[in-house]
Amino acid sequence: MTLRSETLTIRNQKVHLLQGGAGPPVLYLHGIVADIHSLPADSGLTAFHEALAQSFTVYAPALPGYAETEGYDELETIEDMVFFCLDVLDALNTDTVHLVGTALGGWVATEMATRHAHRLRRLVLINPLGISTPEARIGNFFYTVTPKAEGGNHEVRELIFSDQHSELAMGAIPDDMSPEAQFLFYKAQMVSARIGWTPPSLYNPRLKDRLFRVTTPTLLVSATGDRLVPTTVADVYQAGLSDAQVVRIADAAHAVWLEQPQHTAEIVARFLQQSPS
């Protein structure tokens, strides 16, 4: 099911939104790169989201600074992302939703769940950023995306994909990007630096100790080959959450929603369709 593109106006700022499907509402928060709002609209890499839309009404806003969504200049902390999501829910007249977040979106989703669990039905975190410990260290994203003398984006692909030479990886993050793709890629780096630059980067040092506040049933999806978010991060999340389970997906790396879209969507849908305990 194809997602349609819309533009919301929230508090005098434009928000780019993809939506589609039928069924219980799902708010999808995208990843840092190689996801729907950091790829050109004609990339065709939306199979995961379209599969979810077979069973749910999917709302996928571009976070501030991504795609056509405004608000980058006011963005300072992860808290600003949380308030943005609340504004989107209010604009959609949706009281409660299933919340699904990948990578950066998983971090935002968790921060939201520690504060506003009453707005959530179930929570899915796919290779989430947000927590980094000596035993579960987030990969060095900012060093990897820094242009090198030899050129190309092979180091980024190696961080994000199982096989950096695959057609999928080369299509999502090519060496010779179109101007549109290059601009989206640059904006993704700027947004992530704005909220997560401080080493070891892309985490909130207080989040781990706030996980007990998440009362929402949670599924953690962890790809065994992830070089950006190692599987040990999911273990730290699970240990801090009161009601969480972990599903590990083999033969996939960080962008598991691109590498195994149908399988990942099936895992997510099965969890979201469970009856309340």
C-alpha positions as CSV (number, residue, x, y, z in Angstrom):
1,M,0.0,0.0,0.0
2,T,1.6,3.3,-1.1
3,L,2.0,6.0,1.4
4,R,0.8,9.4,0.3
5,S,2.7,12.6,1.0
6,E,1.0,15.5,2.9
7,T,2.0,18.7,4.5
8,L,0.7,19.7,7.9
9,T,1.0,23.2,9.4
10,I,1.7,23.0,13.1
11,R,2.2,26.2,15.1
12,N,3.0,28.0,11.8
13,Q,5.6,25.5,10.7
14,K,5.4,23.0,7.9
15,V,5.6,19.3,8.7
16,H,6.2,16.7,6.0
17,L,4.1,13.6,6.6
18,L,3.7,10.3,4.9
19,Q,0.6,8.4,5.7
20,G,-1.5,5.5,4.5
21,G,-3.2,2.2,5.5
22,A,-6.1,1.3,7.6
23,G,-6.4,0.0,11.1
24,P,-5.1,1.1,14.5
25,P,-2.8,4.2,14.3
26,V,0.9,3.8,14.3
27,L,3.3,6.8,14.6
28,Y,6.5,5.9,12.8
29,L,9.7,7.8,13.7
30,H,12.4,7.4,11.2
31,G,16.1,6.6,11.5
32,I,19.1,8.8,11.2
33,V,20.0,7.9,7.6
34,A,18.8,5.3,5.0
35,D,15.2,5.8,6.0
36,I,12.1,7.3,4.4
37,H,12.8,11.0,5.1
38,S,16.6,10.9,4.4
39,L,16.2,9.3,1.0
40,P,14.8,10.8,-2.2
41,A,11.1,10.4,-2.7
42,D,11.7,8.2,-5.7
43,S,14.1,5.8,-3.9
44,G,11.4,3.1,-3.7
45,L,12.8,1.9,-0.4
46,T,9.5,1.9,1.5
47,A,8.6,-1.8,1.6
48,F,8.7,-2.0,5.4
49,H,6.4,0.9,5.9
50,E,4.0,-0.2,3.2
51,A,3.9,-3.7,4.8
52,L,2.9,-2.1,8.1
53,A,0.2,-0.1,6.3
54,Q,-1.5,-3.4,5.4
55,S,-2.7,-3.7,9.0
56,F,-2.3,-0.2,10.5
57,T,-2.8,3.4,9.7
58,V,0.8,4.6,9.5
59,Y,1.7,8.2,10.2
60,A,5.4,8.9,9.4
61,P,6.3,12.6,10.0
62,A,9.7,13.9,9.0
63,L,11.5,15.0,12.2
64,P,12.5,18.7,12.4
65,G,15.2,19.5,9.8
66,Y,14.5,16.4,7.8
67,A,12.9,16.5,4.3
68,E,10.5,19.5,4.2
69,T,9.8,19.7,7.9
70,E,10.7,23.1,9.4
71,G,11.9,23.8,12.9
72,Y,15.6,23.1,12.6
73,D,16.6,26.5,13.9
74,E,14.6,25.9,17.2
75,L,16.0,22.4,17.7
76,E,18.4,22.2,20.6
77,T,17.8,18.9,22.5
78,I,16.1,15.6,22.3
79,E,13.3,17.1,24.4
80,D,12.4,19.4,21.4
81,M,11.9,16.2,19.3
82,V,9.5,14.8,22.0
83,F,7.4,18.0,22.0
84,F,7.3,17.9,18.2
85,C,5.8,14.4,18.3
86,L,3.2,15.5,20.8
87,D,2.3,18.4,18.5
88,V,2.0,15.9,15.6
89,L,-0.4,13.7,17.6
90,D,-2.5,16.6,18.5
91,A,-2.7,17.8,14.9
92,L,-3.8,14.3,13.8
93,N,-6.5,14.3,16.6
94,T,-5.0,11.0,17.8
95,D,-5.1,10.4,21.6
96,T,-3.2,7.2,21.7
97,V,-1.0,5.3,19.2
98,H,1.4,2.5,18.7
99,L,4.8,4.0,18.5
100,V,7.5,2.5,16.3
101,G,11.0,4.1,16.1
102,T,14.1,3.1,14.2
103,A,17.6,4.3,15.3
104,L,17.2,8.1,16.0
105,G,13.5,7.6,16.0
106,G,13.9,4.8,18.5
107,W,15.7,7.2,20.8
108,V,13.0,9.9,20.4
109,A,10.3,7.3,21.0
110,T,11.9,6.1,24.2
111,E,12.3,9.7,25.5
112,M,8.6,10.2,24.7
113,A,7.6,7.0,26.5
114,T,9.5,8.1,29.7
115,R,7.3,11.2,29.9
116,H,4.0,10.5,28.1
117,A,3.4,6.7,28.3
118,H,-0.4,7.5,28.6
119,R,-0.4,8.4,24.9
120,L,1.1,5.1,23.8
121,R,-0.4,1.6,23.3
122,R,2.7,-0.4,22.5
123,L,6.3,0.6,21.8
124,V,8.6,-0.9,19.2
125,L,12.3,0.1,19.1
126,I,14.3,-1.0,16.1
127,N,18.1,-0.7,16.6
128,P,17.5,2.3,18.9
129,L,20.1,5.0,19.6
130,G,19.9,6.9,22.9
131,I,21.9,4.7,25.2
132,S,25.7,4.2,25.1
133,T,27.7,2.5,27.9
134,P,31.2,1.1,28.0
135,E,29.6,-2.4,27.4
136,A,27.2,-1.2,24.8
137,R,28.9,1.6,22.8
138,I,27.2,3.4,19.9
139,G,29.3,3.4,16.8
140,N,31.1,6.6,15.7
141,F,28.6,7.9,13.2
142,F,30.1,11.4,12.9
143,Y,33.6,10.2,12.1
144,T,32.2,7.8,9.6
145,V,30.2,10.4,7.6
146,T,33.1,12.8,7.6
147,P,34.4,13.1,4.0
148,K,37.8,11.3,3.5
149,A,40.6,11.9,1.1
150,E,39.7,8.8,-0.9
151,G,36.1,10.0,-1.4
152,G,33.0,7.9,-1.7
153,N,30.6,6.8,1.0
154,H,31.9,3.2,1.5
155,E,32.5,3.7,5.2
156,V,28.9,4.9,5.8
157,R,27.6,1.9,3.9
158,E,29.8,-0.4,5.9
159,L,28.4,1.0,9.1
160,I,24.8,0.8,8.0
161,F,24.5,-2.3,5.8
162,S,25.6,-6.0,5.9
163,D,27.2,-5.7,2.5
164,Q,28.3,-2.3,1.5
165,H,28.7,-3.4,-2.1
166,S,25.1,-4.7,-2.5
167,E,22.7,-3.1,-4.9
168,L,20.5,-2.1,-1.9
169,A,23.4,-0.3,-0.1
170,M,24.7,1.4,-3.3
171,G,21.2,2.5,-4.1
172,A,20.5,4.0,-0.7
173,I,23.9,5.7,-0.1
174,P,25.7,5.9,-3.5
175,D,29.1,7.3,-3.9
176,D,27.8,9.8,-6.5
177,M,24.7,11.2,-4.9
178,S,22.2,13.3,-6.8
179,P,21.9,16.9,-5.5
180,E,18.7,16.0,-3.8
181,A,20.1,12.9,-2.1
182,Q,23.2,14.8,-1.0
183,F,21.1,17.6,0.5
184,L,19.0,15.1,2.5
185,F,22.1,13.3,3.6
186,Y,23.7,16.6,4.8
187,K,20.5,17.6,6.6
188,A,20.4,14.3,8.4
189,Q,24.0,14.9,9.7
190,M,23.1,18.4,10.8
191,V,20.1,17.4,12.7
192,S,21.8,14.5,14.5
193,A,24.8,16.7,15.4
194,R,22.4,19.3,16.8
195,I,21.0,16.9,19.4
196,G,23.7,14.2,19.8
197,W,27.1,15.6,19.0
198,T,28.6,15.2,22.5
199,P,30.9,12.1,22.6
200,P,30.2,9.2,22.6
201,S,27.4,10.8,20.6
202,L,23.8,10.1,19.9
203,Y,22.7,9.3,23.4
204,N,21.3,10.8,26.5
205,P,23.4,10.0,29.6
206,R,20.2,10.2,31.8
207,L,18.0,8.0,29.7
208,K,19.2,4.7,31.0
209,D,18.2,5.6,34.6
210,R,14.8,6.8,33.4
211,L,13.7,3.6,31.6
212,F,11.8,2.5,34.6
213,R,9.3,5.2,33.8
214,V,8.3,3.4,30.6
215,T,5.1,1.5,31.4
216,T,4.3,0.6,27.8
217,P,4.8,-3.0,26.6
218,T,7.9,-2.8,24.5
219,L,9.5,-4.8,21.7
220,L,13.2,-4.3,20.9
221,V,14.3,-5.4,17.5
222,S,18.0,-5.9,17.2
223,A,20.0,-6.9,14.1
224,T,22.9,-9.1,14.9
225,G,25.2,-7.5,12.3
226,D,24.5,-3.9,13.4
227,R,27.8,-1.9,13.6
228,L,26.2,1.3,14.7
229,V,24.0,0.0,17.5
230,P,25.4,-3.3,18.8
231,T,23.0,-5.9,20.1
232,T,24.3,-5.2,23.6
233,V,22.4,-1.9,23.5
234,A,19.1,-3.8,23.3
235,D,20.2,-5.8,26.3
236,V,20.7,-2.5,28.3
237,Y,17.3,-1.3,27.2
238,Q,15.6,-4.5,28.2
239,A,17.3,-4.6,31.6
240,G,15.9,-1.1,32.4
241,L,12.4,-1.5,31.1
242,S,9.6,-3.1,33.1
243,D,7.9,-5.0,30.2
244,A,10.2,-5.6,27.3
245,Q,11.2,-8.4,25.0
246,V,14.0,-8.7,22.5
247,V,13.9,-10.2,19.0
248,R,17.2,-10.5,17.2
249,I,17.3,-10.7,13.4
250,A,20.2,-12.5,11.8
251,D,21.8,-11.7,8.5
252,A,21.0,-8.0,8.8
253,A,22.8,-4.8,9.9
254,H,21.6,-1.5,11.1
255,A,19.2,-0.8,8.3
256,V,17.3,-4.0,8.9
257,W,14.0,-2.3,7.8
258,L,15.6,-2.0,4.3
259,E,17.5,-5.3,4.3
260,Q,14.6,-7.5,5.6
261,P,11.5,-5.3,5.3
262,Q,8.8,-8.0,5.1
263,H,10.3,-10.0,8.0
264,T,10.8,-7.0,10.1
265,A,7.2,-5.7,9.4
266,E,5.8,-9.2,10.3
267,I,7.6,-9.2,13.7
268,V,6.4,-5.6,14.5
269,A,2.8,-6.3,13.4
270,R,2.6,-9.5,15.4
271,F,3.7,-7.7,18.5
272,L,1.4,-4.7,18.0
273,Q,-1.6,-7.0,17.4
274,Q,-1.3,-8.8,20.7
275,S,-4.1,-8.3,23.1
276,P,-3.4,-6.2,26.2
277,S,-2.1,-8.4,29.0
